[in-house]
Amino acid sequence: MRHRLRVSGCRTDQRTLVNKMLRATKANTSSLLDILRLSSQQLRIEQLSHSRKSGLLGSSKQSIALDDIARYRAHETRRLVSLVKMQYRELCSLKTEIDSLRRKRRTLS
């Protein structure tokens, strides 16, 4: 009887962790999509701003503006990759916890 209660508790813990993992994944995905949308908007605004400035100042300034845009894009790409890696590590951690609970459940049965 005691073992069945422990197994039931482990199953509840497992479901809780799975739900927590799904909520975290959805929240992270939503945040990443917001970041991507805002980054794209910012890039378009910067490109528009730089194109207007370079039109007024000449072609040498345009190459500097394009370098700034390229650096910004590279920075944003690194940042987004970092966020995705962090989300992946969190997911792996939750999977490890779930596996641990499954092993506990097997030993209690």
Backbone atoms as SQL, in Angstrom:
CREATE TABLE atoms (id INTEGER PRIMARY KEY, chain TEXT, resi INTEGER, resn TEXT, atom TEXT, x REAL, y REAL, z REAL);
INSERT INTO atoms VALUES
  (1, 'A', 1, 'MET', 'N', 0.821, -1.196, 0.000),
  (2, 'A', 1, 'MET', 'CA', 0.000, 0.000, 0.000),
  (3, 'A', 1, 'MET', 'C', 0.865, 1.259, 0.000),
  (4, 'A', 2, 'ARG', 'N', 1.893, 1.234, 0.843),
  (5, 'A', 2, 'ARG', 'CA', 2.785, 2.385, 0.946),
  (6, 'A', 2, 'ARG', 'C', 3.504, 2.649, -0.375),
  (7, 'A', 3, 'HIS', 'N', 3.885, 1.559, -1.055),
  (8, 'A', 3, 'HIS', 'CA', 4.583, 1.703, -2.340),
  (9, 'A', 3, 'HIS', 'C', 3.664, 2.300, -3.401),
  (10, 'A', 4, 'ARG', 'N', 2.422, 1.925, -3.384),
  (11, 'A', 4, 'ARG', 'CA', 1.482, 2.476, -4.354),
  (12, 'A', 4, 'ARG', 'C', 1.309, 3.977, -4.150),
  (13, 'A', 5, 'LEU', 'N', 1.298, 4.402, -2.907),
  (14, 'A', 5, 'LEU', 'CA', 1.196, 5.842, -2.633),
  (15, 'A', 5, 'LEU', 'C', 2.423, 6.580, -3.141),
  (16, 'A', 6, 'ARG', 'N', 3.592, 5.977, -2.946),
  (17, 'A', 6, 'ARG', 'CA', 4.827, 6.613, -3.417),
  (18, 'A', 6, 'ARG', 'C', 4.855, 6.677, -4.938),
  (19, 'A', 7, 'VAL', 'N', 4.415, 5.588, -5.583),
  (20, 'A', 7, 'VAL', 'CA', 4.368, 5.561, -7.050),
  (21, 'A', 7, 'VAL', 'C', 3.385, 6.618, -7.543),
  (22, 'A', 8, 'SER', 'N', 2.250, 6.704, -6.891),
  (23, 'A', 8, 'SER', 'CA', 1.258, 7.708, -7.262),
  (24, 'A', 8, 'SER', 'C', 1.830, 9.119, -7.098),
  (25, 'A', 9, 'GLY', 'N', 2.554, 9.332, -6.027),
  (26, 'A', 9, 'GLY', 'CA', 3.200, 10.633, -5.798),
  (27, 'A', 9, 'GLY', 'C', 4.226, 10.943, -6.872),
  (28, 'A', 10, 'CYS', 'N', 4.993, 9.917, -7.272),
  (29, 'A', 10, 'CYS', 'CA', 5.989, 10.112, -8.332),
  (30, 'A', 10, 'CYS', 'C', 5.315, 10.439, -9.662),
  (31, 'A', 11, 'ARG', 'N', 4.213, 9.790, -9.938),
  (32, 'A', 11, 'ARG', 'CA', 3.484, 10.073, -11.172),
  (33, 'A', 11, 'ARG', 'C', 2.964, 11.506, -11.174),
  (34, 'A', 12, 'THR', 'N', 2.465, 11.926, -10.011),
  (35, 'A', 12, 'THR', 'CA', 1.987, 13.305, -9.900),
  (36, 'A', 12, 'THR', 'C', 3.143, 14.278, -10.105),
  (37, 'A', 13, 'ASP', 'N', 4.288, 13.975, -9.486),
  (38, 'A', 13, 'ASP', 'CA', 5.470, 14.822, -9.668),
  (39, 'A', 13, 'ASP', 'C', 5.894, 14.865, -11.128),
  (40, 'A', 14, 'GLN', 'N', 5.837, 13.714, -11.778),
  (41, 'A', 14, 'GLN', 'CA', 6.214, 13.651, -13.190),
  (42, 'A', 14, 'GLN', 'C', 5.284, 14.509, -14.034),
  (43, 'A', 15, 'ARG', 'N', 3.981, 14.391, -13.822),
  (44, 'A', 15, 'ARG', 'CA', 3.033, 15.196, -14.584),
  (45, 'A', 15, 'ARG', 'C', 3.260, 16.690, -14.331),
  (46, 'A', 16, 'THR', 'N', 3.536, 17.021, -13.082),
  (47, 'A', 16, 'THR', 'CA', 3.792, 18.420, -12.729),
  (48, 'A', 16, 'THR', 'C', 5.018, 18.939, -13.469),
  (49, 'A', 17, 'LEU', 'N', 6.082, 18.131, -13.489),
  (50, 'A', 17, 'LEU', 'CA', 7.308, 18.548, -14.175),
  (51, 'A', 17, 'LEU', 'C', 7.102, 18.669, -15.686),
  (52, 'A', 18, 'VAL', 'N', 6.356, 17.739, -16.251),
  (53, 'A', 18, 'VAL', 'CA', 6.091, 17.806, -17.696),
  (54, 'A', 18, 'VAL', 'C', 5.301, 19.065, -18.017),
  (55, 'A', 19, 'ASN', 'N', 4.286, 19.349, -17.210),
  (56, 'A', 19, 'ASN', 'CA', 3.504, 20.571, -17.435),
  (57, 'A', 19, 'ASN', 'C', 4.355, 21.820, -17.254),
  (58, 'A', 20, 'LYS', 'N', 5.224, 21.788, -16.254),
  (59, 'A', 20, 'LYS', 'CA', 6.125, 22.926, -16.028),
  (60, 'A', 20, 'LYS', 'C', 7.047, 23.112, -17.231),
  (61, 'A', 21, 'MET', 'N', 7.561, 22.000, -17.755),
  (62, 'A', 21, 'MET', 'CA', 8.449, 22.060, -18.914),
  (63, 'A', 21, 'MET', 'C', 7.709, 22.623, -20.124),
  (64, 'A', 22, 'LEU', 'N', 6.484, 22.177, -20.344),
  (65, 'A', 22, 'LEU', 'CA', 5.713, 22.674, -21.479),
  (66, 'A', 22, 'LEU', 'C', 5.408, 24.163, -21.347),
  (67, 'A', 23, 'ARG', 'N', 5.044, 24.594, -20.140),
  (68, 'A', 23, 'ARG', 'CA', 4.758, 26.029, -19.939),
  (69, 'A', 23, 'ARG', 'C', 6.016, 26.863, -20.165),
  (70, 'A', 24, 'ALA', 'N', 7.143, 26.379, -19.644),
  (71, 'A', 24, 'ALA', 'CA', 8.399, 27.118, -19.821),
  (72, 'A', 24, 'ALA', 'C', 8.799, 27.173, -21.293),
  (73, 'A', 25, 'THR', 'N', 8.636, 26.073, -21.985),
  (74, 'A', 25, 'THR', 'CA', 8.977, 26.027, -23.409),
  (75, 'A', 25, 'THR', 'C', 8.092, 26.978, -24.206),
  (76, 'A', 26, 'LYS', 'N', 6.778, 26.973, -23.910),
  (77, 'A', 26, 'LYS', 'CA', 5.872, 27.889, -24.611),
  (78, 'A', 26, 'LYS', 'C', 6.225, 29.343, -24.321),
  (79, 'A', 27, 'ALA', 'N', 6.526, 29.634, -23.053),
  (80, 'A', 27, 'ALA', 'CA', 6.878, 31.015, -22.688),
  (81, 'A', 27, 'ALA', 'C', 8.171, 31.433, -23.382),
  (82, 'A', 28, 'ASN', 'N', 9.162, 30.547, -23.393),
  (83, 'A', 28, 'ASN', 'CA', 10.433, 30.867, -24.046),
  (84, 'A', 28, 'ASN', 'C', 10.257, 31.045, -25.545),
  (85, 'A', 29, 'THR', 'N', 9.463, 30.180, -26.154),
  (86, 'A', 29, 'THR', 'CA', 9.218, 30.296, -27.581),
  (87, 'A', 29, 'THR', 'C', 8.512, 31.607, -27.899),
  (88, 'A', 30, 'SER', 'N', 7.538, 31.952, -27.088),
  (89, 'A', 30, 'SER', 'CA', 6.826, 33.216, -27.281),
  (90, 'A', 30, 'SER', 'C', 7.778, 34.402, -27.143),
  (91, 'A', 31, 'SER', 'N', 8.640, 34.335, -26.139),
  (92, 'A', 31, 'SER', 'CA', 9.612, 35.421, -25.935),
  (93, 'A', 31, 'SER', 'C', 10.573, 35.522, -27.110),
  (94, 'A', 32, 'LEU', 'N', 11.034, 34.378, -27.594),
  (95, 'A', 32, 'LEU', 'CA', 11.954, 34.388, -28.734),
  (96, 'A', 32, 'LEU', 'C', 11.278, 34.954, -29.986),
  (97, 'A', 33, 'LEU', 'N', 10.021, 34.614, -30.185),
  (98, 'A', 33, 'LEU', 'CA', 9.298, 35.166, -31.336),
  (99, 'A', 33, 'LEU', 'C', 9.119, 36.678, -31.201),
  (100, 'A', 34, 'ASP', 'N', 8.835, 37.149, -29.977),
  (101, 'A', 34, 'ASP', 'CA', 8.727, 38.594, -29.746),
  (102, 'A', 34, 'ASP', 'C', 10.058, 39.283, -30.017),
  (103, 'A', 35, 'ILE', 'N', 11.144, 38.675, -29.545),
  (104, 'A', 35, 'ILE', 'CA', 12.477, 39.247, -29.760),
  (105, 'A', 35, 'ILE', 'C', 12.781, 39.313, -31.250),
  (106, 'A', 36, 'LEU', 'N', 12.465, 38.242, -31.950),
  (107, 'A', 36, 'LEU', 'CA', 12.710, 38.210, -33.393),
  (108, 'A', 36, 'LEU', 'C', 11.909, 39.288, -34.109),
  (109, 'A', 37, 'ARG', 'N', 10.628, 39.420, -33.749),
  (110, 'A', 37, 'ARG', 'CA', 9.771, 40.437, -34.381),
  (111, 'A', 37, 'ARG', 'C', 10.302, 41.839, -34.097),
  (112, 'A', 38, 'LEU', 'N', 10.650, 42.104, -32.838),
  (113, 'A', 38, 'LEU', 'CA', 11.147, 43.430, -32.476),
  (114, 'A', 38, 'LEU', 'C', 12.512, 43.707, -33.102),
  (115, 'A', 39, 'SER', 'N', 13.358, 42.695, -33.172),
  (116, 'A', 39, 'SER', 'CA', 14.671, 42.871, -33.803),
  (117, 'A', 39, 'SER', 'C', 14.517, 43.188, -35.290),
  (118, 'A', 40, 'SER', 'N', 13.593, 42.514, -35.923),
  (119, 'A', 40, 'SER', 'CA', 13.353, 42.780, -37.352),
  (120, 'A', 40, 'SER', 'C', 12.849, 44.203, -37.557),
  (121, 'A', 41, 'GLN', 'N', 11.927, 44.629, -36.698),
  (122, 'A', 41, 'GLN', 'CA', 11.420, 46.001, -36.793),
  (123, 'A', 41, 'GLN', 'C', 12.545, 47.004, -36.569),
  (124, 'A', 42, 'GLN', 'N', 13.365, 46.753, -35.565),
  (125, 'A', 42, 'GLN', 'CA', 14.466, 47.671, -35.274),
  (126, 'A', 42, 'GLN', 'C', 15.443, 47.719, -36.440),
  (127, 'A', 43, 'LEU', 'N', 15.725, 46.570, -37.019),
  (128, 'A', 43, 'LEU', 'CA', 16.643, 46.526, -38.154),
  (129, 'A', 43, 'LEU', 'C', 16.086, 47.317, -39.337),
  (130, 'A', 44, 'ARG', 'N', 14.789, 47.149, -39.614),
  (131, 'A', 44, 'ARG', 'CA', 14.184, 47.914, -40.715),
  (132, 'A', 44, 'ARG', 'C', 14.258, 49.415, -40.449),
  (133, 'A', 45, 'ILE', 'N', 13.993, 49.811, -39.216),
  (134, 'A', 45, 'ILE', 'CA', 14.067, 51.229, -38.866),
  (135, 'A', 45, 'ILE', 'C', 15.493, 51.743, -39.024),
  (136, 'A', 46, 'GLU', 'N', 16.459, 50.959, -38.548),
  (137, 'A', 46, 'GLU', 'CA', 17.859, 51.380, -38.677),
  (138, 'A', 46, 'GLU', 'C', 18.285, 51.448, -40.135),
  (139, 'A', 47, 'GLN', 'N', 17.843, 50.480, -40.928),
  (140, 'A', 47, 'GLN', 'CA', 18.194, 50.508, -42.350),
  (141, 'A', 47, 'GLN', 'C', 17.605, 51.742, -43.023),
  (142, 'A', 48, 'LEU', 'N', 16.363, 52.049, -42.689),
  (143, 'A', 48, 'LEU', 'CA', 15.722, 53.227, -43.258),
  (144, 'A', 48, 'LEU', 'C', 16.455, 54.493, -42.824),
  (145, 'A', 49, 'SER', 'N', 16.795, 54.553, -41.561),
  (146, 'A', 49, 'SER', 'CA', 17.515, 55.709, -41.035),
  (147, 'A', 49, 'SER', 'C', 18.886, 55.845, -41.693),
  (148, 'A', 50, 'HIS', 'N', 19.599, 54.731, -41.813),
  (149, 'A', 50, 'HIS', 'CA', 20.937, 54.766, -42.426),
  (150, 'A', 50, 'HIS', 'C', 20.864, 55.105, -43.912),
  (151, 'A', 51, 'SER', 'N', 19.843, 54.594, -44.583),
  (152, 'A', 51, 'SER', 'CA', 19.747, 54.882, -46.016),
  (153, 'A', 51, 'SER', 'C', 19.461, 56.367, -46.238),
  (154, 'A', 52, 'ARG', 'N', 18.645, 56.956, -45.354),
  (155, 'A', 52, 'ARG', 'CA', 18.382, 58.393, -45.479),
  (156, 'A', 52, 'ARG', 'C', 19.643, 59.205, -45.189),
  (157, 'A', 53, 'LYS', 'N', 20.374, 58.790, -44.154),
  (158, 'A', 53, 'LYS', 'CA', 21.601, 59.510, -43.806),
  (159, 'A', 53, 'LYS', 'C', 22.640, 59.356, -44.910),
  (160, 'A', 54, 'SER', 'N', 22.790, 58.130, -45.405),
  (161, 'A', 54, 'SER', 'CA', 23.816, 57.902, -46.419),
  (162, 'A', 54, 'SER', 'C', 23.463, 58.622, -47.723),
  (163, 'A', 55, 'GLY', 'N', 22.187, 58.764, -48.008),
  (164, 'A', 55, 'GLY', 'CA', 21.778, 59.515, -49.192),
  (165, 'A', 55, 'GLY', 'C', 22.173, 60.979, -49.083),
  (166, 'A', 56, 'LEU', 'N', 22.155, 61.491, -47.867),
  (167, 'A', 56, 'LEU', 'CA', 22.517, 62.886, -47.649),
  (168, 'A', 56, 'LEU', 'C', 24.026, 63.081, -47.527),
  (169, 'A', 57, 'LEU', 'N', 24.713, 62.085, -46.977),
  (170, 'A', 57, 'LEU', 'CA', 26.126, 62.258, -46.676),
  (171, 'A', 57, 'LEU', 'C', 27.074, 61.663, -47.697),
  (172, 'A', 58, 'GLY', 'N', 26.610, 60.770, -48.544),
  (173, 'A', 58, 'GLY', 'CA', 27.483, 60.211, -49.567),
  (174, 'A', 58, 'GLY', 'C', 27.728, 58.732, -49.368),
  (175, 'A', 59, 'SER', 'N', 28.430, 58.134, -50.331),
  (176, 'A', 59, 'SER', 'CA', 28.584, 56.676, -50.356),
  (177, 'A', 59, 'SER', 'C', 29.568, 56.158, -49.314),
  (178, 'A', 60, 'SER', 'N', 30.559, 56.952, -48.877),
  (179, 'A', 60, 'SER', 'CA', 31.506, 56.457, -47.874),
  (180, 'A', 60, 'SER', 'C', 30.800, 56.208, -46.547),
  (181, 'A', 61, 'LYS', 'N', 29.835, 57.038, -46.227),
  (182, 'A', 61, 'LYS', 'CA', 29.057, 56.845, -45.000),
  (183, 'A', 61, 'LYS', 'C', 28.136, 55.632, -45.122),
  (184, 'A', 62, 'GLN', 'N', 27.716, 55.326, -46.353),
  (185, 'A', 62, 'GLN', 'CA', 26.815, 54.197, -46.552),
  (186, 'A', 62, 'GLN', 'C', 27.506, 52.890, -46.184),
  (187, 'A', 63, 'SER', 'N', 28.785, 52.744, -46.532),
  (188, 'A', 63, 'SER', 'CA', 29.499, 51.513, -46.195),
  (189, 'A', 63, 'SER', 'C', 29.655, 51.381, -44.681),
  (190, 'A', 64, 'ILE', 'N', 29.834, 52.500, -43.980),
  (191, 'A', 64, 'ILE', 'CA', 29.905, 52.466, -42.516),
  (192, 'A', 64, 'ILE', 'C', 28.559, 52.040, -41.947),
  (193, 'A', 65, 'ALA', 'N', 27.475, 52.560, -42.504),
  (194, 'A', 65, 'ALA', 'CA', 26.131, 52.204, -42.035),
  (195, 'A', 65, 'ALA', 'C', 25.862, 50.725, -42.262),
  (196, 'A', 66, 'LEU', 'N', 26.278, 50.192, -43.401),
  (197, 'A', 66, 'LEU', 'CA', 26.083, 48.776, -43.673),
  (198, 'A', 66, 'LEU', 'C', 26.894, 47.915, -42.718),
  (199, 'A', 67, 'ASP', 'N', 28.100, 48.361, -42.353),
  (200, 'A', 67, 'ASP', 'CA', 28.905, 47.645, -41.365),
  (201, 'A', 67, 'ASP', 'C', 28.203, 47.626, -40.010),
  (202, 'A', 68, 'ASP', 'N', 27.599, 48.747, -39.631),
  (203, 'A', 68, 'ASP', 'CA', 26.858, 48.810, -38.365),
  (204, 'A', 68, 'ASP', 'C', 25.686, 47.831, -38.375),
  (205, 'A', 69, 'ILE', 'N', 24.991, 47.783, -39.480),
  (206, 'A', 69, 'ILE', 'CA', 23.852, 46.867, -39.597),
  (207, 'A', 69, 'ILE', 'C', 24.329, 45.421, -39.507),
  (208, 'A', 70, 'ALA', 'N', 25.413, 45.113, -40.188),
  (209, 'A', 70, 'ALA', 'CA', 25.951, 43.747, -40.156),
  (210, 'A', 70, 'ALA', 'C', 26.367, 43.368, -38.735),
  (211, 'A', 71, 'ARG', 'N', 27.024, 44.302, -38.027),
  (212, 'A', 71, 'ARG', 'CA', 27.429, 44.033, -36.640),
  (213, 'A', 71, 'ARG', 'C', 26.213, 43.821, -35.747),
  (214, 'A', 72, 'TYR', 'N', 25.197, 44.637, -35.953),
  (215, 'A', 72, 'TYR', 'CA', 23.976, 44.512, -35.162),
  (216, 'A', 72, 'TYR', 'C', 23.308, 43.163, -35.414),
  (217, 'A', 73, 'ARG', 'N', 23.228, 42.783, -36.668),
  (218, 'A', 73, 'ARG', 'CA', 22.618, 41.484, -37.005),
  (219, 'A', 73, 'ARG', 'C', 23.398, 40.339, -36.385),
  (220, 'A', 74, 'ALA', 'N', 24.717, 40.403, -36.462),
  (221, 'A', 74, 'ALA', 'CA', 25.552, 39.350, -35.873),
  (222, 'A', 74, 'ALA', 'C', 25.344, 39.286, -34.361),
  (223, 'A', 75, 'HIS', 'N', 25.275, 40.451, -33.733),
  (224, 'A', 75, 'HIS', 'CA', 25.044, 40.501, -32.283),
  (225, 'A', 75, 'HIS', 'C', 23.695, 39.890, -31.925),
  (226, 'A', 76, 'GLU', 'N', 22.651, 40.259, -32.648),
  (227, 'A', 76, 'GLU', 'CA', 21.307, 39.728, -32.374),
  (228, 'A', 76, 'GLU', 'C', 21.252, 38.231, -32.627),
  (229, 'A', 77, 'THR', 'N', 21.934, 37.772, -33.671),
  (230, 'A', 77, 'THR', 'CA', 21.958, 36.343, -33.957),
  (231, 'A', 77, 'THR', 'C', 22.631, 35.587, -32.814),
  (232, 'A', 78, 'ARG', 'N', 23.772, 36.103, -32.337),
  (233, 'A', 78, 'ARG', 'CA', 24.463, 35.457, -31.204),
  (234, 'A', 78, 'ARG', 'C', 23.566, 35.431, -29.973),
  (235, 'A', 79, 'ARG', 'N', 22.865, 36.522, -29.738),
  (236, 'A', 79, 'ARG', 'CA', 21.990, 36.611, -28.568),
  (237, 'A', 79, 'ARG', 'C', 20.838, 35.606, -28.661),
  (238, 'A', 80, 'LEU', 'N', 20.226, 35.506, -29.834),
  (239, 'A', 80, 'LEU', 'CA', 19.132, 34.559, -30.010),
  (240, 'A', 80, 'LEU', 'C', 19.615, 33.113, -29.909),
  (241, 'A', 81, 'VAL', 'N', 20.787, 32.832, -30.464),
  (242, 'A', 81, 'VAL', 'CA', 21.359, 31.491, -30.353),
  (243, 'A', 81, 'VAL', 'C', 21.616, 31.158, -28.883),
  (244, 'A', 82, 'SER', 'N', 22.113, 32.130, -28.141),
  (245, 'A', 82, 'SER', 'CA', 22.350, 31.932, -26.718),
  (246, 'A', 82, 'SER', 'C', 21.054, 31.627, -25.975),
  (247, 'A', 83, 'LEU', 'N', 19.990, 32.346, -26.297),
  (248, 'A', 83, 'LEU', 'CA', 18.694, 32.088, -25.665),
  (249, 'A', 83, 'LEU', 'C', 18.169, 30.688, -25.990),
  (250, 'A', 84, 'VAL', 'N', 18.329, 30.285, -27.231),
  (251, 'A', 84, 'VAL', 'CA', 17.871, 28.953, -27.627),
  (252, 'A', 84, 'VAL', 'C', 18.680, 27.878, -26.911),
  (253, 'A', 85, 'LYS', 'N', 19.994, 28.084, -26.791),
  (254, 'A', 85, 'LYS', 'CA', 20.831, 27.117, -26.073),
  (255, 'A', 85, 'LYS', 'C', 20.424, 27.028, -24.604),
  (256, 'A', 86, 'MET', 'N', 20.128, 28.167, -24.000),
  (257, 'A', 86, 'MET', 'CA', 19.704, 28.176, -22.601),
  (258, 'A', 86, 'MET', 'C', 18.377, 27.427, -22.454),
  (259, 'A', 87, 'GLN', 'N', 17.466, 27.635, -23.378),
  (260, 'A', 87, 'GLN', 'CA', 16.185, 26.941, -23.351),
  (261, 'A', 87, 'GLN', 'C', 16.405, 25.436, -23.514),
  (262, 'A', 88, 'TYR', 'N', 17.326, 25.048, -24.371),
  (263, 'A', 88, 'TYR', 'CA', 17.630, 23.638, -24.583),
  (264, 'A', 88, 'TYR', 'C', 18.202, 23.019, -23.310),
  (265, 'A', 89, 'ARG', 'N', 19.116, 23.738, -22.639),
  (266, 'A', 89, 'ARG', 'CA', 19.683, 23.218, -21.383),
  (267, 'A', 89, 'ARG', 'C', 18.597, 23.038, -20.328),
  (268, 'A', 90, 'GLU', 'N', 17.679, 23.981, -20.249),
  (269, 'A', 90, 'GLU', 'CA', 16.578, 23.883, -19.296),
  (270, 'A', 90, 'GLU', 'C', 15.704, 22.675, -19.617),
  (271, 'A', 91, 'LEU', 'N', 15.443, 22.457, -20.883),
  (272, 'A', 91, 'LEU', 'CA', 14.647, 21.319, -21.310),
  (273, 'A', 91, 'LEU', 'C', 15.345, 20.013, -20.941),
  (274, 'A', 92, 'CYS', 'N', 16.642, 19.929, -21.174),
  (275, 'A', 92, 'CYS', 'CA', 17.409, 18.725, -20.829),
  (276, 'A', 92, 'CYS', 'C', 17.378, 18.480, -19.326),
  (277, 'A', 93, 'SER', 'N', 17.480, 19.547, -18.564),
  (278, 'A', 93, 'SER', 'CA', 17.434, 19.422, -17.112),
  (279, 'A', 93, 'SER', 'C', 16.093, 18.851, -16.659),
  (280, 'A', 94, 'LEU', 'N', 15.019, 19.351, -17.222),
  (281, 'A', 94, 'LEU', 'CA', 13.696, 18.832, -16.867),
  (282, 'A', 94, 'LEU', 'C', 13.530, 17.383, -17.309),
  (283, 'A', 95, 'LYS', 'N', 14.051, 17.028, -18.467),
  (284, 'A', 95, 'LYS', 'CA', 13.991, 15.637, -18.915),
  (285, 'A', 95, 'LYS', 'C', 14.743, 14.729, -17.955),
  (286, 'A', 96, 'THR', 'N', 15.896, 15.197, -17.462),
  (287, 'A', 96, 'THR', 'CA', 16.675, 14.419, -16.504),
  (288, 'A', 96, 'THR', 'C', 15.883, 14.210, -15.220),
  (289, 'A', 97, 'GLU', 'N', 15.205, 15.246, -14.754),
  (290, 'A', 97, 'GLU', 'CA', 14.376, 15.106, -13.557),
  (291, 'A', 97, 'GLU', 'C', 13.257, 14.107, -13.780),
  (292, 'A', 98, 'ILE', 'N', 12.642, 14.152, -14.938),
  (293, 'A', 98, 'ILE', 'CA', 11.561, 13.213, -15.258),
  (294, 'A', 98, 'ILE', 'C', 12.088, 11.785, -15.288),
  (295, 'A', 99, 'ASP', 'N', 13.240, 11.586, -15.927),
  (296, 'A', 99, 'ASP', 'CA', 13.840, 10.250, -15.963),
  (297, 'A', 99, 'ASP', 'C', 14.165, 9.752, -14.564),
  (298, 'A', 100, 'SER', 'N', 14.641, 10.647, -13.724),
  (299, 'A', 100, 'SER', 'CA', 14.949, 10.281, -12.346),
  (300, 'A', 100, 'SER', 'C', 13.694, 9.821, -11.615),
  (301, 'A', 101, 'LEU', 'N', 12.608, 10.540, -11.809),
  (302, 'A', 101, 'LEU', 'CA', 11.341, 10.141, -11.181),
  (303, 'A', 101, 'LEU', 'C', 10.856, 8.799, -11.728),
  (304, 'A', 102, 'ARG', 'N', 11.058, 8.575, -13.001),
  (305, 'A', 102, 'ARG', 'CA', 10.655, 7.283, -13.582),
  (306, 'A', 102, 'ARG', 'C', 11.461, 6.142, -12.972),
  (307, 'A', 103, 'ARG', 'N', 12.775, 6.381, -12.791),
  (308, 'A', 103, 'ARG', 'CA', 13.605, 5.339, -12.174),
  (309, 'A', 103, 'ARG', 'C', 13.161, 5.074, -10.741),
  (310, 'A', 104, 'LYS', 'N', 12.824, 6.126, -10.014),
  (311, 'A', 104, 'LYS', 'CA', 12.337, 5.951, -8.644),
  (312, 'A', 104, 'LYS', 'C', 11.062, 5.122, -8.645),
  (313, 'A', 105, 'ARG', 'N', 10.194, 5.415, -9.594),
  (314, 'A', 105, 'ARG', 'CA', 8.916, 4.704, -9.673),
  (315, 'A', 105, 'ARG', 'C', 9.154, 3.220, -9.940),
  (316, 'A', 106, 'ARG', 'N', 10.115, 2.911, -10.799),
  (317, 'A', 106, 'ARG', 'CA', 10.408, 1.497, -11.123),
  (318, 'A', 106, 'ARG', 'C', 10.955, 0.771, -9.905),
  (319, 'A', 107, 'THR', 'N', 11.801, 1.446, -9.130),
  (320, 'A', 107, 'THR', 'CA', 12.388, 0.769, -7.966),
  (321, 'A', 107, 'THR', 'C', 11.346, 0.585, -6.854),
  (322, 'A', 108, 'LEU', 'N', 10.329, 1.422, -6.832),
  (323, 'A', 108, 'LEU', 'CA', 9.299, 1.298, -5.817),
  (324, 'A', 108, 'LEU', 'C', 8.277, 0.222, -6.161),
  (325, 'A', 109, 'SER', 'N', 8.162, -0.094, -7.454),
  (326, 'A', 109, 'SER', 'CA', 7.138, -1.074, -7.882),
  (327, 'A', 109, 'SER', 'C', 7.496, -2.471, -7.450);
